[in-house]
Amino acid sequence: MLKEAGVPEEFVSMLVMIQKGIREGGLEGSHSDLQMLLGRKPTTRIQWLFLTCNNRNE
């Protein structure tokens, strides 16, 4: 598909390798940068919604 769109062979090979790495979990990490910056676990969307709704009623 990429070759047919006129993408040079070198780029096609590079993109295929990148996609393969992503598929194999190359972007998954065992730590959270956000957690590291906050110094605590990030709040989930559900937790945030619950806290926000409760604070409005006070």
Stockholm file with secondary structure:
# STOCKHOLM 1.0

chainA/1-58         MLKEAGVPEEFVSMLVMIQKGIREGGLEGSHSDLQMLLGRKPTTRIQWLFLTCNNRNE
#=GR chainA/1-58 SS CTTTTTCCHHHHHHHHHHHHHHHTTTTCCSSCHHHHHHTSCCCCHHHHHHHHHHHHTC
#=GC SS_cons        CTTTTTCCHHHHHHHHHHHHHHHTTTTCCSSCHHHHHHTSCCCCHHHHHHHHHHHHTC
//
